[in-house]
Amino acid sequence: MGCLFAILAVLSPRLALILVWLFTPLVDRAFNGFLLPILGFVFLPFTTLIYLLVYSPVNGLQGFDWVWLILAAMLDLSAYAGSGYTNKDKIPGYGGEETKEKKEENKE
């Protein structure tokens, strides 16, 4: 069952986060309210999921837990950066690429 959850978390961290929220007390244990988990669900799903899995109610985050959290944050940020880099050509005048109009003007 753990392997299936790991595959689900890699493929769809938001779905895994919803399942953890519905079927385990991990979200209530790690967060006092509902605002931070919702923001984590929207903006940093991998980081929120890893935080839920490594958080300990007695000690919080200690030692190697921070490494996992930093890796998850880097994964979330790299997903945003990758999608921004991929879509930069779709914004006219951005990214140093010439637009179709400028290319036609330069040909003439």
N, C-alpha and C positions, 0 to 999 in steps of 0.2 A: 504494500500500500504506500509505503514511503517513496518508492521509486516512481510510482504513478504521480504522486504529488510533486516530486521534483521535476518530472517531465512537464507537467501542467504549469508549474511555476516558471519554467524557462520559456514555454510557448506563449503563455498568457498570464503574466503576473497579476493583472487586475482580477481575473477570474479566480486565481488562487487566493488572492487577498479577500475576496468576497466569501469564498468557502471557509477560510480560516475565521473570518468574522462571524459567520453564521453558526459554525459547528464547534468552535473551541472558545475558551475564555481568554485567549491570548491578547486580544485587542483591549479588553477591559482591564487586564492585568498590566499592560504596558502603558496605556493612555488613560487619563482621568476623564476626558470629555470625548466628544465625537468630531470636533473641528479638525484637529491634527490628523487623525486617521483619514478623514475625507480629503484633506489637502494632499496627504501622502498618496492616496488612491489616484488622485487626478494628476499630480505633477511628478512624484517620485515613487512609482509602485514597487520597484525592486528594493529600494532602500527601506521602504516601510515594511515590506514582507520580511526582509532579513532582520530588521530591528525587532519585529514581533518574535522571530524565532530565536534570537540570541539574548533577548532581554530576560533578566532574572529579577523577580520582585524584591529579593533581599539585597542583592549587590548592584543591581542595574547592569551597566556594561563595564566589563573589566578586561584588561589585557588583549587577548587575541580577538575578542568580540569586536573591537574597534577596527581591526583589519578587515573583517567581513563587511562591516558597515561602510567603510571607505571604498572597498571594492564595489559594493552595490551602488553607491552614489556615483562612482566613476562610470559604471555601466549605464545608469540612467542618463547621466550627462552626455555620454558618448552617443546614446541613441538620439538625443536632441541635436547634438552637433552633426551627426551623420545625416539626419534628415534635412537639416538646414543646408549642409554642403551639397547634398544631392539636388535640392530644389532651388539653389541660388540662380540657376540659369532661367528659371521661370519668371523671375522678377526683372522687368526691363530696367536696364541701367545699373544693375547691381552685379558684382562679382567680376568686373573687368572684361566680361564678354561683350562683344559688340551686338547690338540689336540688329534685326533684319533691315530696318530703315538705314542705319548707319553703314551697314555693309553695302547696300544698294547705292548710297551716296558716294562711298569710296570707290566703287567700280566705275562711276561716271566720271 
